[in-house]
Amino acid sequence: MADAVVVAPPSRPLPRISATGEKRWVRRLLIAVAVVFLLSFIVLPLVTVFIEALRTGIGAYFAALSDRDTFAAIQLTLLIAVIAVPCNLVFGLAAAWAIAKFEFRGKGFLITLIDLPFSVSPVTSGLIYVLLFGAQGWFGPFLQAHNIQIIFALPGMVLATVFVTFPFVARELIPIMEEQGTREEEAAVSLGASGWRIFFRVTLPNVKWALLYGVLLCNARAMGEFGAVSVVSGHIRGKTNTMPLQIEILYNEYAYNAAFAVASLLALLALVTLAIKTFLEWRFAGEIAARTRRH
Amino acid sequence: MDARLINEESFAAAGERMPAPVQSAWGAPVDVTVEDVVRVFGETPALHGVSLAIKSGELVALLGPSGSGKTTLLRILAGLDFPDAGRVMFGGDDAAGLTVQQRNVGFVFQSYALFRHMRVFDNIAFGLSVRPSVRRPAKDEIRRRVLELLKLVQLDGLDQRYPSQLSGGQRQRVALARALAIEPRILLLDEPFGALDAKVRRELRRWLREIHDQTGHTTVFVTHDQEEAIELADRIVVLNNGAIEQVGTPDEIYDNPASPFVASFIGESNALPVVAEHGHLLLDDRALDLTGQPGASGPKTLVFRPHHVDVLGTRPGGIAGSVISERRHGAVRRLEVEISASHYRIEVDVRADEPKSKKGDRISILPNRWWLFDDTGPALPQAAVKS
């Protein structure tokens, strides 16, 4: 019987075949297109920013950054991020929790609402706040009577930033929380844990990586936001200008060197954010895979 | 050191930190009573008026097909779901007034629901470490107990693994150890072996029985597998369509089913529509040679098991039909027989050493053990479906 199953060895190696395999030149073409696109539209501009910023030397670069108004803009940007990001951390977590763990009427509507800041132009969202809180706005007279300044001041800029960056944390959390369901929370309840303990010992650790990504993205956007903040800021130098607004002013005044210096700082922030994200993914790759089966 | 000793020691250790009145109730197995519990999801009632008494130390199976309300009942016992009417009593206390902590119920979930970000050790320690500080054992004490439990569930040395690094059977045992760690008064298991393959399932089944005998917990488990219920449970509660069909020992349920549903769900059975008239049972207008008290006249359901039949030969008064198929069924031959007049099909077992039958052979049989139910019409078993 044994000699009935002789298989002739293949004379030459069979070409590797896979169901989704494309021809070699197609693959190369696709890769080339992607690389050229990335180089010309992302890497080149980024490099230009840094070259322009440093064109007149390192001394001029730091001089531009330590200008009084510019320094104030950097401070304001950080302050807004420090307020807006924790707000959205809490809001995003609450919204994701509600959507993923409970069934209620209007859930679909709430999900759509969370996406709204992504689909509305930032300028429009800035204008909404002007309409609400501006001198001629709905609450304008009331606010003026009580001497509260929202528009053209820090509160308005924080509100606009919170609005624009709201979806980042929630969007990152909802899918992972939905996938995990409420089983582990139920187990924790049956083991006698209280609500807060369940949150801090079970729910939060299970979403901590998604939460971190959401916060990083939210932070990057909060610092870089231009449109909405521009509308409510009033552009008072040294007072209500954030970094993106300061860049525009400097650029319009032909202070290219200074404009690029501040721009390089913003770009640097974005790169650092990306680097942190990549580092965390690399450092905790095994752990993340074991715990979330995502990312 | 055997497990019973371990357990009593841990009770004592817990007692030291406890005020005296609580101590008496803590961890001690307790009678659980369910009184007229109703639960409605939207429009559909999942449970209507279920009453049940579970004695302390018992091992009880809730058995039923999917959608019978067995898991709902278990979740209500655990305090993870709440009855719309009726009440659950733990000892003398109405469970509605008890917090989950006071109920002190160990729950093993169908999908285990282990904390995926915690190591096995922390999973098992969770219930102890989240106690309020007055009742929380010291760190060393928690550690000692977790290691003991790991030994009990035969997972020594795996305490630093993550759940994702364990096999299904190992996860199941971690889930059990985690539930046992809080020294529950009652242990509830939802389809505990549902997701495991047949071999692991059988092993764990025997092992769960041993753990129960060692620790003496009141244990309630849900299953749809009648074999599992019969092998494991002291008493079986058969549920169907949100109501209890029968409660009894495996023997009682198997030998004296209370309804055609129970007869078909636990073990195999045939059901035939018959009519009681003047003390006789008529099948297709012909009297069957069955002695007994058919009770009031009217339509009835005759239920019997395939192996409770005699082959009659030429004697009249039997259930006559022709053989449709024949196959070997363990120690016997299983015949599928189509009844001549009505075309109902039944299954009967004949001795393997009798001559083989062919398709179309005529045969007449009579059950030697059978049950008669008033025809209420629910859930006739497969064998009696008209072909």
Interface residues (C-beta under 8 A of the other chain):
Chain A: R183 E184 E186 A187 A188 V189 S190 L191 G192 A193 S194 R197 R201 V202 P205 N206 A290 R291
Chain B: A78 G79 L80 V100 Q101 N104 V105 G106 F107 F109 S111 A113 L114 F115 R116 H117 M118 F126 G127 V130 R131 Y162 S164 Q165 R178 A179 A181 I182
